[in-house]
Amino acid sequence: MSKRLKSFWRNYNFIVIFLGIFAAYLCINGSQTTWTTVTNIFLHSAILGTIALGMGLIVLTGDIDLSVGSSFVLAGGLSILCFNKCNSIILTLLCAVILGGIFGFINGFLVGKLKMPSFIVTLATMLIYRSLSQYMMNEMGQTRYSVDATQSQYQALFNFGNGNFMTISLITIVWIIVAVILIYVTNSTKFGKRIYALGSNEKAALLAGVNVIWTRISVFVLCGMCTGLATFLKIAKDTSFDPATSGKNYELYSIAAVVIGGISMSGGKGKILGIIFGTMSFTLIDKIITALGMNALLNDTVKGMILLVAVGLQMLQRKSKD
């Protein structure tokens, strides 16, 4: 029994962490907790969670992407302009995903092909993408990107972003579908094995015949596409983007969700499944702070402390293996 518990903790500690935070939330919220309250945890996790799924792929290779928050808002602004111009939900979705993929390819090419450090590359593109988004908005003489409510497809877009299927929000279902696809890819395909091999030991992966450059570029593109999809979900849900505040700190929150989800920052270890629980844990922290009536400015303080605990648990787990 002891061995089984240790094995479960080693492989699924992200579930224990989530259940602990969820139990604390139930104790604090008490009788005010309803099924709607629970489903809102999924709803409020879906957009950040979609970005975190892409971030998880990058972290598994041992890299990092600091530009997701900025590419999120730049792709969002351009996609809203696309919708206002073409009045098509499908074209807006394609625009968001393709733009996200292009931004990811730029990062991946610089990191994979030119061998530039991912931290520096994505720090630079983070500044570039956010700046471009704000510049475009300033040139148009507006304060935020907003979907034109006079378009005939506006209501359908809004209904998708705020609609439910059997009490579960549609954007949550999209998030779960993407998660299932990526879980399958990482666990059951050659591409997934290449990702883990690259993160575990790049030189060994190269000697084993893994196309390191292409694999590295691919995960950045996939992360960009996940960010683009999250952009579309945000547009459908809120119908607007503020280039100064939308997506702010998403790069840090998505990395934190990945780490709390049990993926090692050194690469090669962890499960995509954990990112779902890591993201929901982050969402629950917000709700706990609200339920306690604490100052919202302490939000990041609590999240930072929990992140330190999560990293500490990873280190203890690694030492126990050694």
C-alpha positions in Angstrom: 0.0 0.0 0.0 2.8 2.4 0.9 4.5 1.8 -2.5 1.2 2.4 -4.3 0.6 5.6 -2.5 4.2 6.8 -3.3 3.7 5.8 -6.9 0.4 7.7 -7.1 2.0 10.8 -5.5 5.0 10.6 -7.9 2.8 10.4 -11.0 -0.4 12.2 -10.0 0.6 14.7 -7.3 -1.2 17.4 -9.3 -4.5 15.8 -8.5 -3.7 15.8 -4.8 -2.8 19.5 -4.9 -6.0 20.3 -6.8 -8.2 18.3 -4.4 -6.5 20.0 -1.4 -7.2 23.5 -2.8 -10.7 22.5 -3.8 -11.4 21.1 -0.3 -10.2 24.4 1.1 -12.6 26.3 -1.2 -15.5 24.1 -0.2 -14.8 24.8 3.5 -14.6 28.5 2.9 -17.5 28.9 0.5 -19.7 26.5 2.5 -23.4 26.3 1.6 -23.0 28.9 -1.1 -21.3 26.2 -3.3 -23.6 25.0 -6.1 -23.2 23.0 -9.3 -23.0 26.3 -11.2 -20.2 27.3 -8.9 -18.3 24.2 -9.8 -18.9 24.4 -13.5 -17.7 28.0 -13.4 -14.3 26.7 -12.3 -14.0 25.0 -15.7 -15.4 28.1 -17.5 -12.9 30.5 -15.9 -10.0 28.0 -16.5 -10.7 27.4 -20.2 -9.0 30.3 -21.9 -5.8 30.3 -19.8 -5.9 26.5 -19.8 -5.8 26.4 -23.6 -2.7 28.6 -23.6 -1.2 26.5 -20.8 -1.6 23.3 -22.9 0.6 24.8 -25.6 3.0 26.1 -23.0 3.3 22.6 -21.5 4.5 21.2 -24.8 7.3 23.8 -24.9 8.3 23.2 -21.3 8.5 19.5 -22.0 11.3 20.3 -24.5 13.1 22.3 -21.9 12.2 25.7 -23.4 9.9 28.5 -22.4 7.6 31.0 -24.1 7.2 34.4 -22.5 5.3 35.9 -25.5 2.0 34.0 -25.2 0.2 36.9 -23.4 1.3 39.4 -26.0 0.6 37.2 -29.0 -2.8 36.5 -27.4 -3.7 40.2 -27.5 -2.2 40.9 -30.9 -3.9 38.0 -32.5 -7.1 39.0 -30.7 -7.0 42.5 -32.1 -6.4 41.4 -35.6 -9.0 38.7 -35.4 -11.6 41.2 -34.2 -10.7 43.4 -37.2 -11.2 40.3 -39.4 -14.6 39.6 -38.0 -15.7 43.2 -38.3 -14.6 43.1 -41.9 -15.8 39.7 -43.1 -18.6 38.9 -40.7 -17.6 35.2 -40.5 -17.0 33.2 -37.4 -15.1 30.5 -39.2 -12.7 33.0 -40.9 -12.2 34.7 -37.5 -11.3 31.4 -35.9 -8.9 30.5 -38.8 -7.4 34.0 -38.5 -6.8 33.7 -34.8 -5.3 30.2 -35.0 -3.1 31.0 -38.1 -1.8 34.2 -36.6 -1.0 32.4 -33.4 0.8 29.7 -35.4 2.8 32.4 -37.3 3.9 34.1 -34.1 4.8 30.7 -32.7 6.8 29.8 -35.9 8.8 33.1 -35.5 9.8 32.1 -32.0 10.4 28.5 -33.0 12.6 29.4 -36.0 14.8 31.7 -33.9 15.1 29.2 -31.1 15.3 26.0 -33.2 17.1 27.0 -36.3 19.2 29.9 -35.1 19.9 28.4 -31.7 18.9 31.5 -29.8 17.9 31.1 -26.1 14.1 30.8 -25.8 14.0 33.1 -22.8 15.6 36.0 -24.7 13.7 35.3 -28.0 10.3 35.2 -26.4 11.1 38.1 -24.1 11.8 40.2 -27.2 8.7 39.0 -29.1 6.6 39.6 -25.9 7.6 43.3 -26.1 7.2 43.5 -29.8 3.7 41.9 -30.0 2.2 43.9 -27.2 3.7 47.1 -28.5 2.4 46.5 -32.0 -1.1 45.8 -30.6 -1.1 49.1 -28.6 0.3 51.0 -31.6 -2.4 49.7 -33.9 -5.1 50.7 -31.4 -3.7 54.1 -31.0 -3.5 54.7 -34.7 -7.2 53.8 -35.0 -8.0 56.3 -32.2 -9.7 53.8 -30.0 -9.2 52.4 -26.5 -10.0 48.7 -27.2 -10.7 46.3 -29.9 -14.5 45.5 -30.0 -16.6 43.2 -32.1 -19.1 45.1 -34.2 -22.5 44.3 -32.7 -24.3 45.3 -35.9 -22.8 42.3 -37.8 -25.3 39.5 -38.5 -23.0 36.9 -37.0 -22.4 38.8 -33.8 -25.2 37.0 -31.8 -24.1 33.6 -33.0 -20.5 34.3 -31.9 -21.7 35.6 -28.5 -24.0 32.6 -28.1 -21.0 30.3 -28.7 -18.8 32.0 -26.2 -21.5 32.1 -23.5 -23.5 29.0 -24.4 -23.7 25.7 -22.5 -24.2 22.0 -23.3 -25.8 20.1 -20.4 -24.7 22.9 -18.0 -21.0 22.8 -19.2 -19.9 25.9 -21.1 -19.0 25.4 -24.8 -15.6 26.9 -24.4 -14.9 24.4 -21.6 -15.7 21.6 -24.0 -13.3 23.0 -26.6 -10.6 23.2 -24.0 -11.2 19.6 -22.9 -11.2 18.4 -26.5 -7.8 20.1 -27.2 -6.5 18.6 -24.0 -7.6 15.1 -25.0 -5.9 15.5 -28.4 -2.6 16.7 -26.9 -2.7 13.9 -24.3 -3.0 11.4 -27.1 -0.3 13.1 -29.1 2.2 13.1 -26.3 1.4 9.6 -25.0 0.7 7.6 -28.1 2.6 9.1 -31.1 6.2 9.2 -32.3 6.0 13.0 -32.3 5.1 12.9 -28.6 8.0 10.6 -27.9 10.3 13.0 -29.7 9.1 15.9 -27.5 10.0 13.9 -24.3 13.3 12.7 -25.8 14.3 16.3 -26.7 13.5 17.5 -23.2 15.2 14.7 -21.5 18.5 14.8 -23.4 18.9 16.8 -26.6 22.2 15.2 -27.6 20.9 11.7 -27.1 17.7 12.6 -29.0 19.9 13.9 -31.9 21.9 10.7 -31.9 18.7 8.7 -31.9 17.6 10.3 -35.2 15.2 12.9 -33.8 15.0 16.0 -36.0 15.7 18.4 -33.1 15.2 21.6 -35.1 11.9 20.6 -36.6 10.6 19.2 -33.3 11.5 22.4 -31.5 9.8 24.6 -34.1 6.7 22.4 -34.1 6.1 22.8 -30.4 6.3 26.6 -30.6 3.9 26.5 -33.6 1.5 24.3 -31.6 1.7 26.6 -28.6 1.0 29.6 -30.9 -2.0 27.8 -32.3 -3.3 27.0 -28.8 -2.9 30.7 -28.0 -4.7 31.6 -31.1 -7.6 29.3 -30.2 -7.7 30.8 -26.7 -7.9 34.2 -28.4 -10.9 33.2 -30.4 -12.6 31.8 -27.2 -11.9 35.1 -25.5 -13.4 37.1 -28.4 -16.5 34.8 -28.4 -16.9 35.2 -24.6 -16.2 38.9 -24.1 -16.4 40.3 -27.6 -13.5 42.8 -26.9 -9.8 43.1 -26.2 -7.9 45.8 -24.3 -4.3 45.8 -25.8 -3.0 47.2 -22.5 -4.5 44.7 -20.1 -5.8 41.6 -21.9 -3.6 38.7 -21.5 -1.5 40.5 -18.9 0.6 38.0 -17.0 -0.8 35.1 -19.0 2.7 33.9 -19.8 3.5 33.7 -16.1 0.2 32.2 -15.1 0.4 29.5 -17.9 3.9 28.6 -16.8 2.7 28.4 -13.2 -0.3 26.2 -14.3 2.2 23.9 -16.1 4.5 23.6 -13.0 1.6 23.0 -10.6 0.4 20.4 -13.1 3.6 18.5 -12.4 5.7 19.2 -15.6 9.4 19.7 -14.8 10.9 23.0 -16.0 14.0 21.1 -16.9 12.0 19.3 -19.6 11.2 15.7 -20.4 9.0 14.9 -17.4 5.4 15.4 -16.7 1.9 14.8 -18.1 -0.3 17.1 -20.2 -3.2 15.9 -18.0 -1.7 17.7 -15.1 -2.1 21.0 -16.8 -5.9 20.8 -16.6 -5.6 20.4 -12.8 -2.9 23.0 -12.5 -5.0 25.6 -14.3 -8.1 24.8 -12.3 -6.0 25.1 -9.1 -5.0 28.6 -10.2 -8.7 29.5 -10.8 -9.7 28.2 -7.4 -7.1 30.4 -5.7 -8.9 33.4 -7.2 -12.2 32.2 -5.9 -10.8 31.5 -2.4 -9.4 35.0 -2.2 -12.8 36.4 -3.3 -14.7 34.2 -0.8 -12.4 35.3 2.0 -13.0 38.9 1.1 -9.2 39.5 0.9 -7.7 42.4 -1.0 -7.4 41.4 -4.7 -3.9 42.8 -4.7 -2.8 39.8 -2.7 -3.9 37.4 -5.4 -0.5 37.1 -7.0 1.1 36.8 -3.6 -0.9 33.7 -2.8 -0.3 32.3 -6.3 3.4 32.9 -6.0 3.6 31.0 -2.6 1.7 28.1 -4.0 4.0 28.0 -7.0 7.0 27.9 -4.7 5.4 25.0 -2.8 4.8 23.1 -6.1 8.4 23.6 -7.3 9.6 22.5 -3.8 7.5 19.3 -4.0 9.0 18.6 -7.5 12.5 19.0 -6.0 11.8 16.7 -3.1 10.3 14.1 -5.5 13.5 14.3 -7.6 15.7 13.8 -4.6 13.6 10.8 -3.4 14.3 9.2 -6.8 18.0 9.8 -6.5 
